Amino acid sequence: MSTAASTDSPLRAALVGTGSVARLHAEALALLPHVELVAAADPMPGRAAEFAATHGIPAAFESLEQLLAATDVDVVHLCTPPGGHAKQTRMVFEAGAHVVVEKPPALSLAEVDEMTDAARAAGKHLAVVFQQRTGTAATHVKALLDSGVLGRPLLATCSTLWYRGTDYYSVPWRGKWDTEGGGTTLSHGIHQVDLLAYLLGEWATVNGQLWRLARDLETEDASTGTIVFESGAVASVLSSVVSPREASVIRIDTENATLELEHLYGHGHANWRITPAAHVSEADAAAWQLPDAEEPSGHDALLFEVYAALLNGDPLPAVAAEPTRALEIVAALYASAREGVSVDRSRIVTEPALRGGMRSPVTDLRPGMGRDVGQGVGQEAGRS
Ligand SMILES: NC(=O)c1ccc[n+]([C@@H]2O[C@H](COP(=O)([O-])OP(=O)(O)OC[C@H]3O[C@@H](n4cnc5c(N)ncnc54)[C@H](O)[C@@H]3O)[C@@H](O)[C@H]2O)c1
């Protein structure tokens, strides 16, 4: 690796996997001073070269191995399917560079444990992209909740109602346990779960059910669940890829206010509404409103913070350094669907079997799949 971090020369970044999310990384890196995007790699013939031409990247390769052998890099962004993240992370650390990895960071908590151990052993950083926690709105709302002025959080809803058709699932890795790791709960719902848990703190117990309502997948195309937080707040969670009017929605009712967020893939101040309870004074309610100056959530905000830390030799910001809470909640939801009981956080932290992967039975309610919907659906293992 180069010694860029300890000199005035820029950090040299590379990007692996030049599919749909890679553009957000390239555009965010282009905004950063003292960072150069020097190489890209993708095994699909011509894909990395085309991406490199579009984004002004000087070198393109067909594999991470080739890229690492030929290029001096400080940071490698893994924008590849999640099944490859753990192995690719090890390779990058062995080459002496930091890793920025897309969500979900791996297929299981056990793999994430290996990745964080590898980071420690290499003395390098593992930054995980959960960009929904970024932006000034999330910071403002979290500060209000943490200060206690809103009273105790009581009840929440957390919905990721997206639409993904057959085209989306035509790539070989999606919709399968071995390569995507899970269905819409792991791949999509995890973003809002991550934001909700950032706002409400540590979780205590989760229950959940997995459904196959319309798509021809191994994994679920919808899930329902309940999270109980240590604070005593209760959240109802929905994840879906079968919802034509797409929306990502969080609502939190506290003793003194209702907090509401509706957006799709990123939120600014206009996406939030804070409604005081009738007993709150006008002066208090006015003080709670979102300030005028804003930074929206997104990859730009996240990578700005990550690179500021890397350039200064500081620890990673918490927003990128805490990869597991949302993954723990999602793993608990899958485990609950498998076992038919609620799953406590203590079990997810300590039981290797629950850290080993998400594969679970999915109740198939598609017409003609033989399910009698009157017979206690979701309480027992359905078809997988
Ligand atoms: N943070 C977000 O908002 C967000 C949004 C979309 C996707 N993602 C995540 O980003 C990752 C990639 O998703 P995507 O939608 O861009 O997928 P994609 O299928 O569009 O792109 C993945 C690319 O990786 C390439 N690839 C596969 N194996 C590779 C390997 N061994 N080495 C190098 N390249 C390889 C593929 O050829 C493809 O071009 C996933 O983990 C996904 O969950 C995150």
The ligand as an ORCA input file, in Angstrom:
! r2SCAN-3c Opt
* xyz 0 1
  N     -26.327      0.939      0.423
  C     -27.263      0.855     -0.513
  O     -28.169      1.683     -0.595
  C     -27.195     -0.247     -1.521
  C     -27.964     -0.187     -2.691
  C     -27.866     -1.243     -3.615
  C     -27.036     -2.324     -3.349
  N     -26.314     -2.347     -2.182
  C     -25.424     -3.474     -1.869
  O     -24.301     -3.396     -2.749
  C     -23.862     -4.711     -3.105
  C     -23.912     -4.850     -4.633
  O     -25.250     -4.648     -5.058
  P     -25.597     -4.138     -6.547
  O     -27.051     -3.837     -6.522
  O     -24.642     -3.099     -6.989
  O     -25.363     -5.500     -7.352
  P     -25.111     -5.690     -8.926
  O     -25.422     -7.102     -9.231
  O     -25.799     -4.608     -9.682
  O     -23.547     -5.422     -9.045
  C     -22.595     -6.288     -8.470
  C     -21.378     -6.296     -9.372
  O     -20.359     -7.059     -8.725
  C     -19.718     -7.821     -9.725
  N     -19.053     -8.963     -9.102
  C     -19.576    -10.155     -8.749
  N     -18.621    -10.937     -8.205
  C     -17.482    -10.222     -8.204
  C     -16.155    -10.486     -7.780
  N     -15.813    -11.662     -7.221
  N     -15.226     -9.521     -7.943
  C     -15.555     -8.338     -8.497
  N     -16.794     -8.024     -8.919
  C     -17.756     -8.962     -8.768
  C     -20.823     -8.211    -10.688
  O     -20.318     -8.590    -11.973
  C     -21.643     -6.934    -10.737
  O     -21.213     -6.057    -11.764
  C     -24.783     -5.676     -2.357
  O     -24.198     -6.033     -1.129
  C     -26.042     -4.849     -2.125
  O     -26.800     -5.265     -1.012
  C     -26.371     -1.335     -1.287
*
